[in-house]
Amino acid sequence: MRLFEKELDITVEEFYEKYNIYMDLPLNTWVDKDDMTKEEKKEYPVYKELGGYLKTLEYKEACQKWWADNPDDHERFLTLPGFDAEIFKDITGIDVEQTQTVNIGGTEYKVTPELTKALKDLKEV
């Protein structure tokens, strides 16, 4: 099969048996009135009655929201055979080479699935 513009030594059936590339993309998202821009408030005056509005996301915007909301799933995409960050960005708008950091106690840490899991585990204690 072909993936990321490369021929792989695997059939499509074998690929789908071995890899899960499903992304449950959010097609819509609720935007609270406090998070709305002035332009959005002009375009959607009904926010006053509803307390916000339901925003329809474009494909790449939905991909980026899913990626941001699901850090534990990053590794299964990054380890796909023949993965190409530039092609992935062209398709999804997600720049996997952009390093996200978080400041904890004055120290910057790179956000990784391992860090995310460790922080979730601490929260549950």
N, C-alpha and C positions, 0 to 999 in steps of 0.2 A: 504494500500500500504506500501511498504518498502522504507525507505530513510535513508541514513547514517547508514545502518545496524540496523535500528530500525523499528519495526512494528508501523505504525501510524493508528489512527482511522479515516481514510479518504480514499476515493476511488481515483484512478488515475484521473478520470474525474473531481472530486471535486478539487483535487490538482491543475490541470491545469487551472481550472476556477478561482481559488483564487490566485495562485502564478505565477509570471512571472520569469522564470529562464533562459531566453534567453540571451546569450552573443554573440554579433556580433564580433567574434574573427578575429583579423587581421592576415590573412594567410601570408601576405607579408608586408614588410615595406621598405621605401626608406632610404638608408643610404648615407648621403652626404659625399663627399670626405674628408671634414674636420673632420668628425667623424669616419672615417675608421681607423682600426688598420693596422699596417704594414703587418700582415698576410693576412688581407682582400685585401689589395692593391696588394699583390703578387698573390693571388688567382683570383682576378677580375681586371686584368690590363685595362679592358675596361672602368674603372672608369675615366680614363684620358679624354676620349672623352665624356662620359656621365655626368661627374661631381659627380659620385657616383655609387651605384648599388642597385638592388632590392634584398633584403634579404628575403629568405623563412624562416618562423618561425616554430620551432617545436611546438607541441601542448601546452606543459606547458609554453613555452616562450610566445606563443600567449595569453594564459590565463593571465599571469603576466602582459603583456603589456596592455591588455584590462582593467585589474583591476587598474593599475596605471593611465590609461587615463580616467577612469570613476568612480571617488570617490563618486559621487552622487548615484550610483547603489549598493554600498556595503551593505547598510542596508537591501535591499530585499533578499540578500543571507544570511546574518548573522541572520536574523529572521525566516528563514525557520524552520518548525517544526522538532525537533530532530537534529538541526544543530550540526555538530561535526567538530571542527577546524582541528583536526588531519586528519580525512578522507578527508576533503576538500583540505588540503595541499597535501595529497597523490594523489588526482585526478588532481588537477590544478597546484600544485607547489606554491600556494599562501599561505603565512604564515600570517593569519589574526591576530595572536597574536603579530606579530612584530609591534611595535609602531613606526609610522613615525612622525617626528617632523619638525617644521619649526621655524627658528629664525627670530623674528620680533622685531626690536629695542632692541636687546640684550636679549630678553626673549624667551625661548623655549615654543612652543605651540604644543600640540598633534594634529595631522591632523585628523579631523573628517569631516563627511559630512556637519555638521553645520558650521564649520570653513570655509570649501571650499565655501559653499553657501554665507556666510557673505563676504568673500573676493571678490567673483564674483559680489555681490551686490554693494560693495564699488567701484569696477572698473567701473561699469556702471554709477555711479553718476557723 
